[in-house]
Amino acid sequence: MADQRSRELVDAFVQGRIDRRSFVRGAMAMGLSLAAVGQALRAVPVLAQDPAPAAGGAGAAPVVAQPGSASAAGWAGKELTVQSIDDSVLIPWREVREEFEAATGAKLTIVADPIGDAFPRLLDDAAAGQRFDAAMIGMWWLGDLVAGDFVRSYDEFYDDTTGKFPAFTYEDELPGMRALREYGGQKYVVPYDADGQVLYYRRDLLADPAHMEAFQAEYGKPLGVPQTWQDLRDIAKYFTGKPLGGPEQAGHGISMHLKVGGQGMFHYMSLAAPFVVGPENPKLFWFDPDNMDPLVGSEGHRRAMELYLELVQYGPPAMGGWALGEAWDYFLQGNAVFTYSWGDVAALAVERNSFVKGKVGTAPLPGTMAYVNPKTGEEYVTQTPNLVGNTTGGSWAGVIMKASENPDLAYYFLALTATEQKQRFFAARGTDGVDPGRLSQMPPTVVPEGTGNIEDYTAQGWVAQDAEEYVKAYYDNYQNPNQLPFLRIPGTFDYWTQMDVRLSETLTAETTPEDALAQMAQDFRDINDRYGVEQQLEVYKKSLGL
């Protein structure tokens, strides 16, 4: 990091003029390797006991626990150590620390580990030393943690009616998200962040009369929010090469992050869901629950892969080397009509006062007019689009480690961050990485069952229409009875890494879609063998509630 631009970027990070996410994004945009970025971050450590950083937006989350309010619990003088990934979702934990310590009399230490190191360190700690009382986990970690008997259920604490703990309503989370918090019928994960992918689109362009007329003439159907992936492909194709208002003279239909190691496989999973999953096949996507045979080589996956590769043609060629930040930036600058991703996109449009603020529409991901059971090969043709919700992503939230000597204190901390008052603020602020997945974060003017308030969002700078479409899209996504099954077994990220690699090979024309999927299926078999097929099968069935 010897050149002038790199030094300026590091100086801005050290001086607090940009946050960690912006630093990483800027470094990757300069072409710096992950190793170099990691070295720079380690050279400028974010100490666990530093004051809570600002996350943007107005005000602060309401105080829920008054000083000394938990003194009767006998926690004064105790120490609690929790682990988190070193990312924006850590911000609220740091903000809540002072309130927690004042209420309980306990001392809280937060250990922030880089996302690539956090899970191995947590497993090592759980198996050997048990320094951590609680940890913020990605939902794909849960299978390993339950199988290793490293975490404990919190049902007894949640059911406590004495007022000992901060109260939150478990059923406030929407069904698709709640399914990730449980394992074998027990509650393990205290709700916090909610991750799922939705479609972001340029509302102004899709409603432009000139484009509506031209698209109708060319494709013989109305221009509007796409209901199927084929609709999205056609709209993306139509807009590619046209000026869209951003700095690129020739814009693109879509912006995606496809770099190996840049979470591109999440794009494929979410897209593939309605080609495979539907009312007649609600659970089969990854493996056959009878024998653990991979299903990724099936006909539905083949159709999804072909559509995925078509979409890539309507994005900039540089997408093959993009991680999250570059793909988001391209859309936020006004250079693309679509992107599909997590809640960060809409929140960043507000935080940056970007070109697309006030122009960003949000909708559930499109569907298909047919899906294919991956085990039987039977095709189901639908009369309306087959829409499938997803919980793609981390949905970062806390668990209590089984060897903790203070599990009730750990639960108190996690429950404090889960209270409605704080969660409404976190979700509306958005740039702290906590995205909406609860009825209390959704206004009743948008969602009939919602108990939130649109003013939570407008107070943070949102345009009301943007916020309304945003929360409605997430409601529809998580409330959908059809959900992409979330993989929660030991080695989940090993499977996903191989998926990422095989997808990248199709992008560079190194292999055909059929061959890539066949190789992916063999990779999955090899991973099954490494972990033990029978063990994986048992955990897989349990994770699906079978």
ZAMARGU-4260 file (C-alpha; in steps of 0.2 Angstrom, whole numbers, plus 5000, padded with zeros to 4 digits):
<rodrens>
0) 5000/5000/5000 | 5014/5012/4995 | 5006/5023/4982 | 4998/5039/4986 | 4980/5034/4984
5) 4982/5020/4996 | 4991/5031/5009 | 4976/5043/5008 | 4964/5030/5010 | 4972/5023/5025
10) 4974/5040/5033 | 4955/5043/5030 | 4951/5027/5039 | 4963/5030/5054 | 4956/5048/5056
15) 4938/5042/5056 | 4933/5051/5040 | 4927/5035/5032 | 4921/5019/5040 | 4928/5001/5039
20) 4916/4996/5026 | 4921/5011/5015 | 4939/5007/5018 | 4938/4989/5012 | 4927/4994/4997
25) 4939/5008/4992 | 4954/4996/4994 | 4946/4982/4983 | 4942/4995/4970 | 4960/5000/4969
30) 4964/4982/4965 | 4972/4978/4982 | 4972/4959/4987 | 4962/4953/5001 | 4979/4949/5010
35) 4984/4967/5008 | 4968/4974/5014 | 4968/4962/5029 | 4986/4967/5033 | 4981/4986/5033
40) 4966/4982/5044 | 4977/4973/5057 | 4989/4988/5057 | 4974/4999/5062 | 4965/4988/5074
45) 4947/4992/5080 | 4949/4989/5098 | 4935/4980/5107 | 4933/4993/5120 | 4934/5009/5109
50) 4919/5021/5110 | 4905/5015/5099 | 4907/5022/5081 | 4894/5033/5073 | 4884/5024/5060
55) 4875/5039/5051 | 4857/5044/5053 | 4849/5054/5066 | 4849/5052/5085 | 4852/5036/5095
60) 4842/5020/5099 | 4831/5023/5114 | 4837/5017/5131 | 4828/5002/5137 | 4837/4996/5153
65) 4839/5010/5166 | 4855/5010/5177 | 4854/4998/5191 | 4838/4990/5184 | 4845/4973/5184
70) 4854/4974/5201 | 4843/4961/5209 | 4850/4947/5197 | 4867/4947/5206 | 4877/4951/5191
75) 4887/4965/5198 | 4906/4962/5195 | 4904/4948/5183 | 4912/4948/5166 | 4905/4944/5150
80) 4915/4941/5134 | 4906/4940/5117 | 4913/4938/5099 | 4907/4947/5084 | 4912/4949/5066
85) 4921/4965/5063 | 4908/4973/5052 | 4894/4986/5053 | 4882/4974/5062 | 4894/4976/5077
90) 4890/4995/5079 | 4874/4992/5089 | 4882/4980/5100 | 4895/4993/5105 | 4882/5006/5107
95) 4872/4996/5119 | 4887/4991/5130 | 4887/5006/5141 | 4868/5003/5144 | 4871/4985/5148
100) 4885/4988/5160 | 4875/5002/5169 | 4860/4991/5171 | 4868/4975/5177 | 4884/4980/5185
105) 4894/4968/5174 | 4908/4971/5162 | 4906/4968/5144 | 4921/4964/5132 | 4917/4963/5114
110) 4930/4954/5103 | 4929/4959/5085 | 4936/4946/5073 | 4938/4948/5054 | 4923/4939/5045
115) 4935/4926/5038 | 4943/4922/5055 | 4928/4923/5066 | 4920/4906/5064 | 4936/4896/5065
120) 4941/4905/5081 | 4924/4902/5088 | 4925/4884/5085 | 4943/4883/5092 | 4937/4892/5107
125) 4922/4882/5110 | 4932/4866/5109 | 4947/4871/5119 | 4946/4887/5130 | 4928/4894/5130
130) 4933/4912/5132 | 4917/4917/5123 | 4900/4918/5133 | 4890/4922/5117 | 4894/4925/5099
135) 4886/4934/5084 | 4885/4920/5070 | 4880/4919/5052 | 4865/4907/5051 | 4875/4894/5041
140) 4886/4892/5056 | 4872/4885/5067 | 4873/4867/5060 | 4891/4865/5065 | 4888/4873/5082
145) 4873/4862/5086 | 4881/4846/5080 | 4896/4850/5090 | 4885/4853/5106 | 4893/4870/5107
150) 4878/4881/5110 | 4863/4881/5121 | 4844/4884/5119 | 4838/4900/5127 | 4820/4894/5129
155) 4820/4894/5148 | 4826/4912/5148 | 4813/4918/5135 | 4799/4910/5145 | 4804/4918/5161
160) 4790/4929/5167 | 4798/4938/5182 | 4804/4953/5172 | 4823/4948/5174 | 4827/4950/5156
165) 4823/4963/5143 | 4807/4958/5133 | 4805/4955/5115 | 4792/4945/5105 | 4799/4930/5096
170) 4784/4930/5084 | 4787/4948/5079 | 4800/4941/5066 | 4792/4935/5050 | 4791/4916/5047
175) 4804/4914/5034 | 4817/4922/5046 | 4811/4913/5062 | 4814/4896/5054 | 4833/4901/5054
180) 4833/4904/5073 | 4828/4887/5078 | 4835/4870/5077 | 4826/4854/5082 | 4812/4864/5089
185) 4822/4874/5101 | 4827/4892/5100 | 4845/4895/5098 | 4847/4912/5090 | 4841/4928/5097
190) 4834/4939/5083 | 4845/4953/5078 | 4849/4956/5059 | 4838/4949/5045 | 4846/4945/5028
195) 4837/4941/5012 | 4839/4947/4994 | 4826/4958/4986 | 4826/4966/4969 | 4831/4985/4968
200) 4825/4994/4952 | 4825/5011/4945 | 4807/5017/4947 | 4809/5032/4936 | 4815/5022/4921
205) 4802/5008/4922 | 4788/5022/4923 | 4795/5033/4909 | 4782/5035/4895 | 4795/5034/4881
210) 4803/5019/4888 | 4786/5011/4891 | 4781/5014/4873 | 4797/5008/4865 | 4798/4992/4876
215) 4780/4988/4872 | 4784/4989/4853 | 4800/4979/4854 | 4794/4965/4866 | 4775/4965/4864
220) 4772/4967/4883 | 4771/4981/4896 | 4786/4988/4904 | 4785/4986/4923 | 4792/4978/4939
225) 4797/4961/4932 | 4787/4946/4939 | 4798/4933/4931 | 4816/4931/4929 | 4813/4931/4910
230) 4804/4948/4911 | 4819/4954/4921 | 4831/4948/4907 | 4821/4956/4894 | 4820/4973/4903
235) 4839/4972/4907 | 4843/4968/4888 | 4832/4983/4883 | 4841/4996/4894 | 4858/4990/4891
240) 4868/5003/4881 | 4856/5017/4885 | 4860/5032/4895 | 4852/5030/4912 | 4857/5046/4921
245) 4873/5040/4929 | 4891/5044/4924 | 4892/5030/4911 | 4886/5036/4894 | 4880/5018/4890
250) 4872/5010/4905 | 4868/4992/4909 | 4853/4982/4913 | 4860/4974/4929 | 4874/4976/4942
255) 4880/4960/4951 | 4895/4955/4961 | 4903/4939/4953 | 4921/4939/4959 | 4926/4922/4966
260) 4926/4925/4985 | 4915/4940/4983 | 4898/4931/4988 | 4893/4929/4970 | 4886/4911/4973
265) 4872/4920/4983 | 4866/4928/4967 | 4864/4911/4960 | 4855/4903/4975 | 4842/4916/4975
270) 4839/4916/4957 | 4838/4897/4956 | 4825/4895/4970 | 4809/4897/4959 | 4816/4885/4946
275) 4817/4871/4959 | 4806/4875/4974 | 4787/4877/4974 | 4771/4872/4983 | 4773/4854/4977
280) 4792/4854/4982 | 4794/4865/4997 | 4811/4857/5004 | 4821/4849/4991 | 4835/4861/4983
285) 4852/4855/4990 | 4852/4836/4994 | 4840/4821/4993 | 4835/4819/5012 | 4835/4800/5009
290) 4853/4798/5004 | 4862/4815/5004 | 4864/4814/4985 | 4867/4832/4978 | 4852/4839/4968
295) 4861/4853/4960 | 4863/4844/4944 | 4845/4843/4941 | 4834/4851/4927 | 4828/4866/4937
300) 4846/4870/4941 | 4851/4869/4923 | 4837/4881/4918 | 4842/4893/4932 | 4860/4892/4927
305) 4856/4897/4909 | 4845/4912/4914 | 4859/4917/4926 | 4872/4917/4912 | 4860/4927/4901
310) 4858/4940/4914 | 4877/4942/4915 | 4877/4948/4897 | 4868/4963/4902 | 4880/4969/4915
315) 4897/4977/4913 | 4911/4965/4909 | 4920/4971/4925 | 4907/4962/4936 | 4917/4946/4935
320) 4930/4954/4946 | 4917/4964/4957 | 4914/4961/4976 | 4899/4968/4984 | 4904/4986/4985
325) 4908/4988/4967 | 4891/4981/4962 | 4882/4992/4974 | 4891/5007/4969 | 4888/5005/4950
330) 4869/5004/4954 | 4869/5018/4967 | 4878/5030/4954 | 4864/5027/4942 | 4873/5016/4929
335) 4861/5001/4930 | 4842/4998/4931 | 4843/4982/4942 | 4853/4975/4956 | 4847/4961/4968
340) 4855/4961/4985 | 4852/4964/5004 | 4845/4978/5013 | 4861/4988/5013 | 4858/4995/4995
345) 4843/5006/5000 | 4851/5011/5016 | 4866/5017/5007 | 4856/5027/4994 | 4850/5037/5009
350) 4867/5038/5018 | 4876/5044/5003 | 4862/5055/4996 | 4866/5045/4980 | 4859/5049/4963
355) 4846/5035/4964 | 4839/5041/4981 | 4820/5044/4978 | 4821/5033/4963 | 4824/5016/4970
360) 4810/5004/4969 | 4811/4988/4979 | 4801/4972/4976 | 4802/4953/4980 | 4813/4943/4968
365) 4805/4938/4952 | 4798/4920/4949 | 4795/4907/4935 | 4780/4900/4926 | 4787/4882/4929
370) 4798/4873/4942 | 4805/4855/4942 | 4806/4844/4956 | 4825/4840/4957 | 4822/4822/4964
375) 4808/4816/4953 | 4811/4827/4937 | 4792/4831/4937 | 4788/4849/4930 | 4775/4859/4938
380) 4768/4873/4926 | 4760/4887/4936 | 4746/4899/4931 | 4754/4914/4940 | 4772/4917/4944
385) 4780/4905/4956 | 4788/4917/4968 | 4800/4909/4982 | 4806/4919/4997 | 4824/4918/5003
390) 4834/4921/5018 | 4850/4921/5008 | 4864/4929/5018 | 4870/4929/5036 | 4856/4936/5046
395) 4869/4939/5059 | 4863/4936/5077 | 4868/4930/5094 | 4869/4913/5102 | 4874/4908/5119
400) 4889/4896/5121 | 4885/4880/5131 | 4901/4882/5142 | 4897/4899/5147 | 4897/4901/5166
405) 4884/4916/5164 | 4872/4910/5151 | 4858/4921/5159 | 4869/4937/5158 | 4873/4933/5140
410) 4855/4931/5136 | 4851/4948/5145 | 4864/4956/5133 | 4857/4948/5117 | 4839/4951/5123
415) 4843/4970/5125 | 4848/4971/5107 | 4833/4962/5102 | 4820/4974/5110 | 4807/4982/5099
420) 4813/5000/5103 | 4830/4997/5098 | 4827/4986/5083 | 4815/4999/5075 | 4829/5012/5076
425) 4843/5000/5070 | 4832/4995/5054 | 4827/5012/5050 | 4845/5018/5051 | 4850/5004/5040
430) 4869/5008/5038 | 4872/4998/5054 | 4869/4982/5044 | 4853/4977/5054 | 4840/4975/5041
435) 4821/4973/5043 | 4813/4957/5046 | 4800/4960/5060 | 4782/4967/5060 | 4787/4980/5072
440) 4799/4987/5059 | 4785/4989/5046 | 4771/5002/5046 | 4753/4997/5046 | 4750/5008/5031
445) 4761/4996/5021 | 4759/4980/5030 | 4742/4977/5038 | 4750/4967/5053 | 4764/4980/5055
450) 4766/4990/5071 | 4780/5001/5065 | 4780/5019/5059 | 4785/5026/5043 | 4792/5041/5053
455) 4806/5029/5059 | 4813/5029/5042 | 4809/5047/5036 | 4818/5053/5052 | 4834/5045/5045
460) 4832/5053/5028 | 4822/5041/5019 | 4810/5046/5005 | 4794/5039/5011 | 4790/5030/4995
465) 4807/5022/4995 | 4805/5016/5013 | 4787/5009/5010 | 4792/4999/4995 | 4808/4993/5004
470) 4799/4986/5020 | 4784/4979/5009 | 4796/4969/4999 | 4804/4962/5014 | 4788/4958/5021
475) 4782/4949/5006 | 4799/4940/5005 | 4799/4933/5022 | 4780/4930/5023 | 4780/4919/5008
480) 4776/4901/5012 | 4788/4896/4998 | 4805/4898/5005 | 4822/4893/4998 | 4829/4880/5010
485) 4843/4887/5020 | 4858/4875/5021 | 4863/4873/5039 | 4875/4858/5040 | 4893/4856/5045
490) 4904/4862/5031 | 4890/4873/5023 | 4903/4886/5017 | 4913/4872/5009 | 4899/4868/4998
495) 4895/4886/4994 | 4914/4889/4990 | 4914/4875/4977 | 4897/4882/4970 | 4906/4899/4968
500) 4921/4892/4959 | 4910/4882/4947 | 4899/4897/4943 | 4915/4907/4939 | 4921/4894/4927
505) 4905/4896/4917 | 4907/4915/4916 | 4924/4913/4908 | 4918/4899/4896 | 4929/4886/4904
510) 4914/4874/4905 | 4896/4872/4900 | 4882/4875/4912 | 4878/4856/4912 | 4896/4851/4915
515) 4898/4865/4929 | 4883/4858/4938 | 4889/4840/4936 | 4906/4845/4943 | 4897/4855/4957
520) 4887/4839/4962 | 4903/4829/4962 | 4911/4842/4973 | 4896/4841/4985 | 4898/4822/4986
525) 4917/4824/4990 | 4913/4836/5004 | 4899/4824/5010 | 4912/4810/5011 | 4925/4821/5020
530) 4912/4825/5034 | 4904/4808/5034 | 4888/4805/5023 | 4878/4797/5038 | 4882/4812/5049
535) 4878/4825/5036 | 4862/4816/5032 | 4856/4816/5050 | 4860/4834/5053 | 4852/4839/5036
540) 4836/4831/5040 | 4835/4839/5057 | 4839/4856/5050 | 4824/4854/5038 | 4813/4848/5052
545) 4811/4831/5043
</rodrens>
